[in-house]
Amino acid sequence: MNEIEEQRKYMQKVKELNNKNMKYTILTMGCQLNENDSEKLCGMLEEMGYERTENQKEADIALFNTCCVRENAEDRLFGKLGELKKLKEEKGIIIAIGGCMMQEKHITDKIKESYPFVDIIFGTHTLQRFPEDLYKVLTEKKKLEDILDIDGMVYEGLPIKRDSKIKASVTIMNGCNNFCSYCIVPYVRGRERSRQPRAIIEEVRELAKQGYKEITLLGQNVNSYLRVEREKQIPFEEYEGVHSFATLLQAINKIDGIERIRFVSPHPKDFTDDVIKQIANCDKVCKLVHLPLQSGNTKVLKEMNRKYTKEQYLNLVEKMKERIPNLTLSTDIIVGFPGETDEEFEDTLDVVEKVKFEQVYMFIYSRRVGTPGDKMENQVPDEIKHKRFNRLKELVESQIEENNQKYIGTIQKVLVEGESKNNKELLTGRTDSNKVVIFEGDKSLIGQMIDLKITSEHMWYLKGSIVENN
């Protein structure tokens, strides 16, 4: 019997144990891969008869799916655990913590010492065993730790409860082999393991049948999909011509019903010509490409173990702009990496000036125990980090304001996602370049791709009006 069949038996056992109206809460921290894992956890919980609630006080299970990329996630988790102590005493709420943070021994040690009322601790490689872990806690009334230090398998067939009925994320690979010196991910997610092409294609086909319009392909290093398997001659079944990331884009582009394809996060060093060609040629692949920079200085990039120089990054951008019509770019930047000088930080500003990114996700360097960056001398003082961050933010915002002007008066294809969070009378959607557009329209438009004329810009969103020929 395979692992998932075994876990489905435990799902049924938990369902039989419980009363009706059992409820759960879930808090997801971190990246889109974590969000995708949370959708699987929700799927398993709902198969076990639990219903989601946002009210902690009425929950029977409180589940945390953690991230360890930045320190503030730890502070947030410990704060939430402190709040739950009273609920544990009053009604015996089950507390389960999973995700990347649980692969760090110093964190699990702290939980066991300072928060002994936590019931289940599980890691990134044992997520699929959550039903079994929960059953044991319910029946044996013991605390349980289920963490593997070795790389986990890629399991297919877990139930999934998606937050949206229009957009879906599909994980195509797990783990990372890059070992950037600031990043804990390879240590907690393990080495790169790709899903079989058939499993991905079939999942996307099923999503198309269910009416999903937009797919985001996920991986820590998405454009090295199947590279390790090819290099190490690890068997994989080629399906519909898929043997690389470029051919995967081509195959998904042919699936009827899917109207948009996005992907995150690629690595500049792995951005091959065949991938650039497919982005240009595939009509459903969005022309917004997320291309993490991290730093604009070659020396800092070397210290970060990023394996490209400032010049190589800028050359890649130029090549992509030449070959991909209507290309827009987003990026990640870390400010205040150990040893970064004022002059080196100026190189980052220089790259931002030259590229004119559509979106920039800016982060102040956060030390992560277990990474080479944590042991580096010349840690940049917080005050300097914040000053540099503010300078970068000022530059980025001035560029966004300037860039937004280019949209005014243009017709943009927008996938309508739902009501605006701030005004239920308005609808909201996104352009190919991931710009949020707010507009007046009938709710029957939700889930459709429509043409909008952009009428005004407001820094973080645009306003539009429906073009009559929709």
Secondary structure as the mmCIF struct_conf table of DSSP 4:
data_model
#
loop_
_struct_conf.conf_type_id
_struct_conf.id
_struct_conf.beg_label_comp_id
_struct_conf.beg_label_asym_id
_struct_conf.beg_label_seq_id
_struct_conf.end_label_comp_id
_struct_conf.end_label_asym_id
_struct_conf.end_label_seq_id
HELX_RH_AL_P HELX_RH_AL_P1 GLU A 3 LEU A 17
BEND BEND1 ASN A 18 ASN A 18
HELX_LH_PP_P HELX_LH_PP_P1 ASN A 19 ASN A 19
TURN_TY1_P TURN_TY1_P1 LYS A 20 ASN A 21
STRN STRN1 MET A 22 THR A 28
BEND BEND2 GLY A 30 CYS A 31
HELX_RH_AL_P HELX_RH_AL_P2 GLN A 32 GLU A 47
TURN_TY1_P TURN_TY1_P2 MET A 48 GLY A 49
STRN STRN2 TYR A 50 ARG A 52
BEND BEND3 GLU A 54 GLU A 54
HELX_RH_3T_P HELX_RH_3T_P1 GLN A 56 GLU A 58
BEND BEND4 ASP A 60 ASP A 60
STRN STRN3 ILE A 61 THR A 66
BEND BEND5 VAL A 69 ARG A 70
HELX_RH_AL_P HELX_RH_AL_P3 GLU A 71 LYS A 91
STRN STRN4 ILE A 94 GLY A 99
HELX_RH_3T_P HELX_RH_3T_P2 CYS A 100 GLN A 103
HELX_RH_AL_P HELX_RH_AL_P4 LYS A 105 SER A 114
TURN_TY1_P TURN_TY1_P3 PRO A 116 PHE A 117
STRN STRN5 ILE A 120 PHE A 122
TURN_TY1_P TURN_TY1_P4 THR A 124 HIS A 125
BEND BEND6 THR A 126 THR A 126
HELX_RH_3T_P HELX_RH_3T_P3 LEU A 127 ARG A 129
HELX_RH_AL_P HELX_RH_AL_P5 PHE A 130 GLU A 140
STRN STRN6 LEU A 144 ASP A 146
BEND BEND7 ASP A 149 ILE A 150
HELX_LH_PP_P HELX_LH_PP_P2 ASP A 151 MET A 153
BEND BEND8 ASP A 163 ASP A 163
BEND BEND9 LYS A 165 ILE A 166
STRN STRN7 LYS A 167 THR A 171
STRN STRN8 MET A 173 ASN A 174
BEND BEND10 ASN A 177 ASN A 177
TURN_TY1_P TURN_TY1_P5 SER A 181 TYR A 182
HELX_RH_AL_P HELX_RH_AL_P6 VAL A 185 ARG A 189
BEND BEND11 ARG A 191 ARG A 191
STRN STRN9 ARG A 193 SER A 194
HELX_LH_PP_P HELX_LH_PP_P3 ARG A 195 GLN A 196
HELX_RH_AL_P HELX_RH_AL_P7 PRO A 197 LYS A 209
TURN_TY1_P TURN_TY1_P6 GLN A 210 GLY A 211
STRN STRN10 GLU A 214 LEU A 218
TURN_TY1_P TURN_TY1_P7 GLN A 220 ASN A 221
HELX_RH_3T_P HELX_RH_3T_P4 VAL A 222 SER A 224
TURN_TY1_P TURN_TY1_P8 TYR A 225 LEU A 226
HELX_RH_AL_P HELX_RH_AL_P8 ARG A 227 GLU A 231
TURN_TY1_P TURN_TY1_P9 LYS A 232 GLN A 233
STRN STRN11 TYR A 239 TYR A 239
TURN_TY1_P TURN_TY1_P10 GLU A 240 GLY A 241
STRN STRN12 VAL A 242 VAL A 242
BEND BEND12 HIS A 243 SER A 244
HELX_RH_AL_P HELX_RH_AL_P9 PHE A 245 ASN A 253
TURN_TY1_P TURN_TY1_P11 LYS A 254 LYS A 254
BEND BEND13 ILE A 255 ILE A 255
TURN_TY1_P TURN_TY1_P12 ASP A 256 GLY A 257
STRN STRN13 ARG A 260 VAL A 264
HELX_RH_3T_P HELX_RH_3T_P5 PRO A 268 ASP A 270
HELX_RH_AL_P HELX_RH_AL_P10 ASP A 273 ASN A 281
TURN_TY1_P TURN_TY1_P13 ASP A 283 LYS A 284
STRN STRN14 VAL A 285 VAL A 285
BEND BEND14 LYS A 287 LYS A 287
STRN STRN15 LEU A 288 HIS A 290
STRN STRN16 GLN A 294 GLN A 294
BEND BEND15 GLY A 296 GLY A 296
HELX_RH_AL_P HELX_RH_AL_P11 THR A 298 MET A 304
TURN_TY1_P TURN_TY1_P14 ASN A 305 ASN A 305
HELX_RH_AL_P HELX_RH_AL_P12 LYS A 310 ARG A 323
BEND BEND16 ILE A 324 ILE A 324
TURN_TY1_P TURN_TY1_P15 PRO A 325 ASN A 326
STRN STRN17 THR A 328 VAL A 335
TURN_TY1_P TURN_TY1_P16 PRO A 338 GLY A 339
HELX_RH_AL_P HELX_RH_AL_P13 ASP A 342 VAL A 355
BEND BEND17 GLU A 358 GLU A 358
STRN STRN18 GLN A 359 ILE A 364
TURN_TY1_P TURN_TY1_P17 VAL A 369 GLY A 370
BEND BEND18 THR A 371 THR A 371
HELX_RH_AL_P HELX_RH_AL_P14 PRO A 372 LYS A 375
BEND BEND19 GLU A 377 GLU A 377
HELX_LH_PP_P HELX_LH_PP_P4 GLN A 379 PRO A 381
HELX_RH_AL_P HELX_RH_AL_P15 ASP A 382 GLN A 405
TURN_TY1_P TURN_TY1_P18 LYS A 406 GLY A 409
STRN STRN19 ILE A 411 GLU A 419
BEND BEND20 LYS A 421 ASN A 422
TURN_TY1_P TURN_TY1_P19 LYS A 424 GLU A 425
BEND BEND21 LEU A 426 LEU A 426
STRN STRN20 LEU A 427 ARG A 430
TURN_TY1_P TURN_TY1_P20 ASP A 432 SER A 433
STRN STRN21 VAL A 436 PHE A 439
HELX_RH_3T_P HELX_RH_3T_P6 LYS A 443 LEU A 445
TURN_TY1_P TURN_TY1_P21 ILE A 446 GLY A 447
STRN STRN22 MET A 449 GLU A 457
BEND BEND22 MET A 459 TRP A 460
STRN STRN23 LEU A 462 ILE A 466
TURN_TY1_P TURN_TY1_P22 GLU A 468 ASN A 469
#
